[in-house]
Amino acid sequence: MTTAFKQIVIVFLSIFLISCSSDEGTTENTIVPPTKPVPNAIKYLALGDSYTIGQSVCETCNFPTQLQATLRAIYPQSSTALKIIATTGWTTSNLLSAINVEKPEPNYDFVTLLIGVNNQYQGKSFSIYEKEFPELVTKAITLAKGDKKNVIVISIPDYAYTRFGQIQMGGQGEIISSEIDQYNSFAENYCKNNDIVFVSITDITRQGLKNTSLVASDGLHPSESAYKLFNERILPKIIITLQD
């Protein structure tokens, strides 16, 4: 099978995946034929918090590691390296500080950013997110070879639809969901206004009470199965990024 034929197959796979996924609230992307070959070495940087490292799931079960495995299968001729900068409990402030300390090289083929739930959970002023989220997007663009097309922002999951959200939070589910919507609306609007890809996965997590298999054993974080559903929406965006 020639390289050109493989690229055509991958593009059609992308179209199929996008048409089959209910990517609610995401920015629109037009599928175009590949204009450059996929690099021999794909570098992926995942920025975030517990939802990125995969709190309470196995080391290979979080969504970045699942994406890495899938990309290795799709592009066997390329090596795929993953770096994660994320820790449970991090707010936007913590993530900014960590990036400044680690100083990762600005040579990543794509960067994902999922952050903000701990700003909400810890009761931080929303103005902090309004200031720091754009700063994080700017840093992500710099790290993604200075190209905003290589950045994918992912919406914040809604933990109101978990056992923890229902029991530990004392019936504050509606407030939690409303505040999560506020954060996600700000992020999505910012991305739309700045031509950044935004992928919404919040609706998946809002099935957590009806479908408990979407929640990890801690009763709070997404499960491996939930992360697989996240990636059904994220992967086509990454393929477009790598082929564009």
matplotlib code that plots the C-alpha trace (Angstrom):
import matplotlib.pyplot as plt

x = [0.0, 1.5, 1.9, -0.5, -3.2, -2.7, -3.3, -6.5, -7.7, -7.0, -8.8, -11.9, -11.7, -11.6, -14.8, -16.5, -15.5, -16.7, -20.0, -20.6, -19.8, -22.1, -19.5, -21.8, -20.7, -17.4, -16.0, -16.4, -13.5, -13.4, -11.8, -9.2, -6.9, -3.4, -0.9, 2.1, 3.4, 3.0, 6.3, 8.4, 8.2, 4.9, 5.2, 2.1, 1.8, -1.2, -1.8, -4.4, -5.3, -6.7, -8.9, -5.7, -3.6, -6.6, -7.1, -8.3, -7.8, -4.8, -1.7, -2.6, -6.3, -6.3, -7.3, -3.8, -2.2, -5.1, -4.6, -0.9, -1.7, -4.3, -1.9, 0.8, -1.7, -2.8, 0.8, 3.0, 5.8, 6.0, 7.1, 4.6, 6.0, 3.7, 4.5, 1.9, 2.0, -0.9, -1.6, -4.8, -6.1, -4.4, -6.1, -5.2, -2.7, -1.0, -0.8, 0.7, 3.3, 4.2, 4.7, 6.9, 9.0, 9.3, 9.9, 9.0, 10.4, 8.1, 8.3, 5.1, 3.0, -0.2, -1.2, -4.4, -5.6, -8.3, -8.3, -10.7, -12.6, -10.5, -11.0, -14.7, -14.4, -12.1, -14.4, -11.9, -13.1, -14.2, -12.1, -9.0, -10.1, -11.0, -7.5, -5.5, -7.3, -6.3, -2.7, -2.7, -4.0, -1.3, 1.3, -0.1, 0.1, 3.8, 4.5, 2.7, 5.3, 3.6, 0.6, -2.8, -4.2, -2.1, -4.0, -7.1, -9.1, -11.3, -14.4, -14.6, -16.4, -19.4, -18.8, -22.3, -23.3, -21.2, -21.7, -19.3, -21.3, -24.6, -23.6, -20.4, -21.5, -24.8, -27.3, -25.4, -25.6, -27.5, -25.1, -22.1, -23.5, -24.4, -20.9, -19.3, -21.4, -20.1, -16.5, -17.1, -19.1, -16.2, -13.6, -15.7, -16.4, -12.8, -11.8, -14.4, -13.3, -9.6, -10.0, -8.9, -10.4, -12.7, -14.1, -17.0, -17.1, -19.2, -22.4, -20.7, -19.9, -23.5, -24.6, -22.6, -25.6, -27.5, -24.4, -22.1, -19.5, -18.5, -17.3, -14.1, -14.0, -13.5, -17.1, -15.8, -13.5, -14.1, -13.5, -11.4, -14.7, -15.5, -12.0, -12.5, -15.7, -13.7, -11.2, -13.9, -14.3, -10.7, -9.0, -10.5, -9.3, -5.8, -5.7, -6.7, -3.9, -1.3, -2.5, -3.0]
y = [0.0, 3.3, 6.3, 8.3, 5.6, 5.4, 9.1, 8.9, 6.1, 8.1, 11.1, 9.1, 7.5, 10.9, 11.9, 8.8, 9.3, 12.9, 12.1, 9.3, 11.3, 13.7, 16.4, 18.7, 22.3, 22.0, 24.4, 23.3, 22.0, 21.3, 18.1, 18.7, 16.3, 16.0, 18.6, 17.2, 13.8, 12.8, 13.4, 10.4, 11.4, 12.7, 14.7, 15.2, 17.4, 17.0, 19.9, 19.6, 18.2, 15.0, 14.5, 14.4, 12.1, 9.8, 9.8, 6.4, 4.6, 2.6, 4.3, 3.5, 4.3, 8.1, 9.8, 11.0, 7.6, 6.0, 8.6, 7.8, 4.1, 4.8, 7.1, 4.4, 2.0, 4.5, 5.7, 2.7, 4.3, 7.1, 7.1, 8.8, 10.4, 11.8, 14.2, 15.0, 18.1, 17.6, 16.9, 16.2, 19.4, 21.8, 25.1, 27.3, 29.0, 25.8, 24.7, 28.0, 27.8, 24.2, 25.1, 28.0, 25.7, 22.8, 25.0, 22.3, 22.7, 24.5, 21.6, 19.6, 18.5, 19.0, 20.1, 19.3, 21.5, 20.5, 22.7, 24.6, 22.2, 22.9, 26.6, 25.9, 23.2, 25.4, 28.4, 30.6, 33.8, 33.3, 36.3, 34.2, 31.8, 34.6, 35.9, 32.7, 30.5, 32.7, 32.8, 29.0, 28.8, 31.3, 29.1, 26.0, 27.6, 28.5, 24.9, 23.6, 25.1, 28.4, 27.2, 27.5, 24.8, 22.4, 23.1, 21.3, 22.6, 20.0, 21.0, 20.4, 17.2, 17.7, 15.9, 16.6, 13.5, 11.2, 9.5, 12.1, 14.9, 13.6, 12.6, 14.4, 17.8, 17.8, 18.3, 21.1, 19.3, 22.1, 24.7, 22.7, 22.1, 25.8, 26.8, 24.2, 25.5, 29.0, 27.9, 25.9, 28.7, 31.1, 28.6, 27.7, 31.3, 32.2, 29.3, 30.2, 33.9, 32.9, 29.9, 27.3, 23.8, 23.1, 19.6, 19.2, 16.0, 17.4, 15.7, 12.3, 12.8, 13.9, 10.3, 9.2, 8.6, 6.5, 4.7, 4.2, 2.4, 6.0, 6.8, 5.4, 3.4, 6.5, 7.6, 11.0, 10.8, 9.5, 5.8, 4.2, 3.7, 7.4, 8.4, 6.1, 8.1, 11.4, 10.2, 9.3, 13.1, 14.2, 11.8, 13.1, 16.6, 15.3, 13.5, 16.7, 18.6, 16.0, 15.8, 19.6]
z = [0.0, -1.1, 1.3, -0.7, -0.6, 3.2, 3.6, 1.5, 3.7, 6.9, 5.6, 4.8, 8.2, 9.7, 7.9, 9.0, 12.7, 12.7, 11.0, 13.6, 16.7, 18.4, 18.9, 20.7, 20.9, 19.1, 16.6, 13.0, 11.0, 7.3, 6.1, 3.4, 1.6, 3.3, 2.1, 3.8, 5.0, 8.6, 10.5, 11.3, 15.0, 16.4, 19.6, 21.8, 24.8, 27.2, 29.6, 32.4, 35.8, 37.1, 34.0, 31.9, 34.1, 34.6, 38.3, 39.5, 36.2, 35.0, 33.7, 30.1, 30.5, 30.5, 27.3, 26.3, 26.5, 24.7, 21.9, 21.8, 21.3, 18.6, 16.7, 16.8, 15.2, 12.6, 11.8, 12.4, 10.4, 12.9, 16.5, 18.9, 22.0, 24.8, 27.6, 30.2, 32.4, 34.8, 38.4, 40.4, 42.0, 39.7, 38.8, 35.9, 38.1, 39.0, 35.4, 34.4, 37.1, 36.2, 32.5, 33.5, 35.7, 33.3, 30.2, 27.6, 24.2, 21.7, 19.2, 19.7, 16.8, 18.8, 22.3, 24.2, 27.0, 29.6, 32.7, 35.0, 37.1, 40.2, 39.7, 40.1, 42.8, 44.9, 44.6, 42.8, 41.4, 37.8, 36.8, 37.4, 34.7, 32.4, 32.7, 32.9, 30.4, 27.4, 28.8, 28.8, 25.3, 24.2, 25.9, 24.2, 20.8, 21.5, 22.5, 19.4, 17.1, 17.2, 15.2, 16.7, 14.4, 16.5, 19.7, 20.8, 23.9, 25.6, 27.7, 31.4, 32.5, 34.9, 38.2, 39.3, 37.5, 39.7, 43.1, 44.6, 43.1, 44.4, 47.9, 48.9, 47.5, 49.4, 46.7, 44.9, 41.5, 39.7, 41.0, 39.9, 36.4, 36.0, 37.0, 34.7, 31.9, 32.6, 32.4, 29.2, 27.5, 28.1, 26.8, 23.8, 22.9, 23.3, 21.0, 18.4, 18.3, 18.0, 15.6, 18.1, 18.0, 20.9, 21.6, 23.9, 26.0, 28.9, 27.7, 27.9, 31.6, 32.2, 31.5, 34.6, 36.9, 34.3, 33.0, 36.0, 33.8, 32.7, 36.2, 37.7, 40.9, 43.1, 42.1, 40.8, 37.8, 34.2, 33.6, 30.9, 28.9, 29.2, 28.0, 25.0, 24.2, 24.6, 22.1, 19.5, 19.3, 19.8, 17.4, 14.1, 15.1, 15.7, 12.3, 10.6, 12.5, 11.4, 7.8, 7.2]

ax = plt.figure().add_subplot(projection="3d")
ax.plot(x, y, z, "-o")
ax.set_aspect("equal")
plt.show()
